Amino acid sequence: MDDVGFIYLHQEDNFQWETYQLSWSKWWLPAFYRRHHRIYLIQDNATYHTKPEAHHWFRANRRYLKVFQLPPY
């Protein structure tokens, strides 16, 4: 596996689903996706993870990543 180096995203404003989606589009997918290999994401129930818009974006990009949602606490 290639070393992707250190990736850091500085966020001064509140983190929300738009910011989350942008970080996946701009940083995580390009850095970690490899052809024919999905990214497996395990996420908690933060409000920006459970928004319908976030679910729609992940469904649209399911070719690249598979999301596993942790059960509610």
VMD Tcl script that builds the backbone (N, CA, C; Angstrom):
set m [mol new atoms 219]
animate dup $m
set s [atomselect $m all]
$s set {name element resname resid chain x y z} {
  {N N MET 1 A 0.840 -1.178 0.000}
  {CA C MET 1 A 0.000 0.000 0.000}
  {C C MET 1 A 0.884 1.239 0.000}
  {N N ASP 2 A 0.507 2.207 -0.803}
  {CA C ASP 2 A 1.264 3.448 -0.879}
  {C C ASP 2 A 1.055 4.276 0.371}
  {N N ASP 3 A 2.096 4.961 0.780}
  {CA C ASP 3 A 1.999 5.853 1.920}
  {C C ASP 3 A 1.380 7.161 1.449}
  {N N VAL 4 A 0.263 7.552 2.025}
  {CA C VAL 4 A -0.419 8.772 1.600}
  {C C VAL 4 A 0.040 9.981 2.387}
  {N N GLY 5 A 0.849 9.785 3.402}
  {CA C GLY 5 A 1.318 10.912 4.195}
  {C C GLY 5 A 0.279 11.371 5.197}
  {N N PHE 6 A 0.517 12.532 5.716}
  {CA C PHE 6 A -0.356 13.089 6.745}
  {C C PHE 6 A -1.391 13.998 6.093}
  {N N ILE 7 A -2.656 13.778 6.407}
  {CA C ILE 7 A -3.732 14.615 5.884}
  {C C ILE 7 A -4.402 15.297 7.059}
  {N N TYR 8 A -4.544 16.587 6.963}
  {CA C TYR 8 A -5.130 17.368 8.050}
  {C C TYR 8 A -6.131 18.345 7.470}
  {N N LEU 9 A -7.293 18.431 8.080}
  {CA C LEU 9 A -8.321 19.367 7.649}
  {C C LEU 9 A -8.641 20.282 8.820}
  {N N HIS 10 A -8.315 21.546 8.675}
  {CA C HIS 10 A -8.594 22.527 9.731}
  {C C HIS 10 A -9.976 23.109 9.498}
  {N N GLN 11 A -10.809 23.065 10.516}
  {CA C GLN 11 A -12.174 23.565 10.407}
  {C C GLN 11 A -12.427 24.530 11.548}
  {N N GLU 12 A -12.605 25.809 11.228}
  {CA C GLU 12 A -12.854 26.808 12.264}
  {C C GLU 12 A -14.337 26.938 12.598}
  {N N ASP 13 A -15.190 26.756 11.607}
  {CA C ASP 13 A -16.627 26.859 11.838}
  {C C ASP 13 A -17.164 25.552 12.392}
  {N N ASN 14 A -18.454 25.538 12.679}
  {CA C ASN 14 A -19.089 24.306 13.137}
  {C C ASN 14 A -18.985 23.236 12.060}
  {N N PHE 15 A -18.718 22.033 12.496}
  {CA C PHE 15 A -18.663 20.907 11.572}
  {C C PHE 15 A -20.087 20.454 11.333}
  {N N GLN 16 A -20.483 20.326 10.090}
  {CA C GLN 16 A -21.837 19.932 9.718}
  {C C GLN 16 A -21.774 18.990 8.532}
  {N N TRP 17 A -22.916 18.542 8.049}
  {CA C TRP 17 A -22.886 17.531 6.989}
  {C C TRP 17 A -22.225 18.055 5.726}
  {N N GLU 18 A -22.387 19.346 5.391}
  {CA C GLU 18 A -21.747 19.893 4.197}
  {C C GLU 18 A -20.220 19.850 4.331}
  {N N THR 19 A -19.734 20.180 5.506}
  {CA C THR 19 A -18.303 20.144 5.771}
  {C C THR 19 A -17.800 18.705 5.722}
  {N N TYR 20 A -18.570 17.812 6.297}
  {CA C TYR 20 A -18.226 16.391 6.303}
  {C C TYR 20 A -18.144 15.853 4.878}
  {N N GLN 21 A -19.154 16.152 4.075}
  {CA C GLN 21 A -19.179 15.702 2.686}
  {C C GLN 21 A -18.012 16.306 1.915}
  {N N LEU 22 A -17.726 17.575 2.121}
  {CA C LEU 22 A -16.616 18.218 1.436}
  {C C LEU 22 A -15.286 17.565 1.808}
  {N N SER 23 A -15.114 17.219 3.075}
  {CA C SER 23 A -13.863 16.570 3.479}
  {C C SER 23 A -13.706 15.215 2.794}
  {N N TRP 24 A -14.797 14.477 2.630}
  {CA C TRP 24 A -14.717 13.195 1.914}
  {C C TRP 24 A -14.435 13.401 0.441}
  {N N SER 25 A -15.096 14.380 -0.163}
  {CA C SER 25 A -14.898 14.627 -1.595}
  {C C SER 25 A -13.505 15.142 -1.913}
  {N N LYS 26 A -13.019 16.059 -1.090}
  {CA C LYS 26 A -11.759 16.745 -1.389}
  {C C LYS 26 A -10.524 16.020 -0.858}
  {N N TRP 27 A -10.640 15.352 0.286}
  {CA C TRP 27 A -9.457 14.787 0.928}
  {C C TRP 27 A -9.450 13.272 1.011}
  {N N TRP 28 A -10.440 12.711 1.676}
  {CA C TRP 28 A -10.366 11.289 2.021}
  {C C TRP 28 A -10.489 10.370 0.816}
  {N N LEU 29 A -11.479 10.577 -0.049}
  {CA C LEU 29 A -11.601 9.697 -1.217}
  {C C LEU 29 A -10.374 9.767 -2.122}
  {N N PRO 30 A -9.910 10.963 -2.506}
  {CA C PRO 30 A -8.716 10.993 -3.362}
  {C C PRO 30 A -7.472 10.393 -2.698}
  {N N ALA 31 A -7.358 10.524 -1.394}
  {CA C ALA 31 A -6.157 10.041 -0.711}
  {C C ALA 31 A -6.170 8.534 -0.477}
  {N N PHE 32 A -7.342 7.967 -0.190}
  {CA C PHE 32 A -7.384 6.575 0.243}
  {C C PHE 32 A -8.035 5.604 -0.734}
  {N N TYR 33 A -8.835 6.099 -1.666}
  {CA C TYR 33 A -9.487 5.180 -2.592}
  {C C TYR 33 A -8.478 4.637 -3.596}
  {N N ARG 34 A -8.509 3.331 -3.798}
  {CA C ARG 34 A -7.712 2.666 -4.822}
  {C C ARG 34 A -8.668 1.919 -5.741}
  {N N ARG 35 A -8.367 1.896 -7.004}
  {CA C ARG 35 A -9.251 1.276 -7.989}
  {C C ARG 35 A -9.647 -0.131 -7.567}
  {N N HIS 36 A -10.938 -0.396 -7.634}
  {CA C HIS 36 A -11.525 -1.697 -7.296}
  {C C HIS 36 A -11.412 -2.047 -5.807}
  {N N HIS 37 A -11.091 -1.106 -4.970}
  {CA C HIS 37 A -11.020 -1.340 -3.524}
  {C C HIS 37 A -11.813 -0.253 -2.817}
  {N N ARG 38 A -12.783 -0.649 -2.058}
  {CA C ARG 38 A -13.584 0.322 -1.322}
  {C C ARG 38 A -12.890 0.762 -0.047}
  {N N ILE 39 A -13.308 1.919 0.410}
  {CA C ILE 39 A -12.946 2.406 1.739}
  {C C ILE 39 A -14.055 1.961 2.670}
  {N N TYR 40 A -13.702 1.437 3.824}
  {CA C TYR 40 A -14.697 1.032 4.820}
  {C C TYR 40 A -14.675 2.043 5.955}
  {N N LEU 41 A -15.813 2.683 6.160}
  {CA C LEU 41 A -15.948 3.753 7.138}
  {C C LEU 41 A -16.888 3.318 8.247}
  {N N ILE 42 A -16.425 3.422 9.478}
  {CA C ILE 42 A -17.261 3.159 10.649}
  {C C ILE 42 A -17.478 4.503 11.320}
  {N N GLN 43 A -18.733 4.876 11.472}
  {CA C GLN 43 A -19.003 6.187 12.056}
  {C C GLN 43 A -20.042 6.104 13.163}
  {N N ASP 44 A -19.950 7.069 14.060}
  {CA C ASP 44 A -20.887 7.118 15.177}
  {C C ASP 44 A -22.149 7.871 14.751}
  {N N ASN 45 A -22.939 8.293 15.707}
  {CA C ASN 45 A -24.215 8.920 15.415}
  {C C ASN 45 A -24.183 10.434 15.606}
  {N N ALA 46 A -23.074 11.053 15.244}
  {CA C ALA 46 A -23.024 12.515 15.252}
  {C C ALA 46 A -24.135 13.024 14.335}
  {N N THR 47 A -24.669 14.178 14.647}
  {CA C THR 47 A -25.813 14.681 13.880}
  {C C THR 47 A -25.500 14.825 12.398}
  {N N TYR 48 A -24.269 15.201 12.059}
  {CA C TYR 48 A -23.928 15.347 10.633}
  {C C TYR 48 A -23.756 13.999 9.946}
  {N N HIS 49 A -23.598 12.916 10.692}
  {CA C HIS 49 A -23.524 11.574 10.096}
  {C C HIS 49 A -24.900 11.051 9.745}
  {N N THR 50 A -25.914 11.471 10.476}
  {CA C THR 50 A -27.249 10.879 10.343}
  {C C THR 50 A -28.220 11.737 9.533}
  {N N LYS 51 A -27.762 12.834 8.995}
  {CA C LYS 51 A -28.618 13.685 8.160}
  {C C LYS 51 A -28.999 12.935 6.885}
  {N N PRO 52 A -30.224 13.105 6.398}
  {CA C PRO 52 A -30.612 12.472 5.135}
  {C C PRO 52 A -29.692 12.857 3.976}
  {N N GLU 53 A -29.219 14.099 3.971}
  {CA C GLU 53 A -28.321 14.552 2.908}
  {C C GLU 53 A -27.011 13.766 2.923}
  {N N ALA 54 A -26.505 13.465 4.101}
  {CA C ALA 54 A -25.279 12.682 4.216}
  {C C ALA 54 A -25.513 11.255 3.714}
  {N N HIS 55 A -26.638 10.666 4.088}
  {CA C HIS 55 A -26.964 9.314 3.607}
  {C C HIS 55 A -27.063 9.301 2.083}
  {N N HIS 56 A -27.674 10.327 1.522}
  {CA C HIS 56 A -27.809 10.407 0.067}
  {C C HIS 56 A -26.428 10.490 -0.591}
  {N N TRP 57 A -25.532 11.307 -0.034}
  {CA C TRP 57 A -24.194 11.444 -0.610}
  {C C TRP 57 A -23.432 10.119 -0.536}
  {N N PHE 58 A -23.520 9.437 0.600}
  {CA C PHE 58 A -22.836 8.149 0.734}
  {C C PHE 58 A -23.420 7.107 -0.219}
  {N N ARG 59 A -24.739 7.103 -0.388}
  {CA C ARG 59 A -25.349 6.173 -1.353}
  {C C ARG 59 A -24.852 6.463 -2.769}
  {N N ALA 60 A -24.739 7.737 -3.131}
  {CA C ALA 60 A -24.274 8.118 -4.462}
  {C C ALA 60 A -22.815 7.722 -4.681}
  {N N ASN 61 A -22.058 7.576 -3.602}
  {CA C ASN 61 A -20.631 7.246 -3.702}
  {C C ASN 61 A -20.310 5.858 -3.176}
  {N N ARG 62 A -21.306 4.989 -3.127}
  {CA C ARG 62 A -21.094 3.651 -2.565}
  {C C ARG 62 A -20.123 2.814 -3.385}
  {N N ARG 63 A -19.849 3.209 -4.596}
  {CA C ARG 63 A -18.832 2.509 -5.393}
  {C C ARG 63 A -17.453 2.652 -4.753}
  {N N TYR 64 A -17.248 3.756 -4.054}
  {CA C TYR 64 A -15.944 4.069 -3.475}
  {C C TYR 64 A -15.826 3.748 -1.991}
  {N N LEU 65 A -16.946 3.808 -1.283}
  {CA C LEU 65 A -16.851 3.538 0.143}
  {C C LEU 65 A -18.106 2.879 0.680}
  {N N LYS 66 A -17.906 2.128 1.734}
  {CA C LYS 66 A -18.984 1.415 2.424}
  {C C LYS 66 A -19.039 1.956 3.840}
  {N N VAL 67 A -20.218 2.402 4.242}
  {CA C VAL 67 A -20.393 3.007 5.559}
  {C C VAL 67 A -21.070 2.024 6.503}
  {N N PHE 68 A -20.498 1.891 7.686}
  {CA C PHE 68 A -21.091 1.105 8.757}
  {C C PHE 68 A -21.421 2.066 9.903}
  {N N GLN 69 A -22.694 2.112 10.231}
  {CA C GLN 69 A -23.160 3.009 11.286}
  {C C GLN 69 A -23.176 2.277 12.614}
  {N N LEU 70 A -22.535 2.856 13.621}
  {CA C LEU 70 A -22.596 2.271 14.955}
  {C C LEU 70 A -24.004 2.419 15.510}
  {N N PRO 71 A -24.441 1.518 16.356}
  {CA C PRO 71 A -25.771 1.656 16.946}
  {C C PRO 71 A -25.818 2.870 17.883}
  {N N PRO 72 A -27.028 3.427 18.074}
  {CA C PRO 72 A -27.150 4.571 18.995}
  {C C PRO 72 A -26.678 4.185 20.396}
  {N N TYR 73 A -26.171 5.155 21.112}
  {CA C TYR 73 A -25.678 4.896 22.465}
  {C C TYR 73 A -26.817 4.793 23.441}
}
mol reanalyze $m
mol bondsrecalc $m
mol representation Tube
mol addrep $m
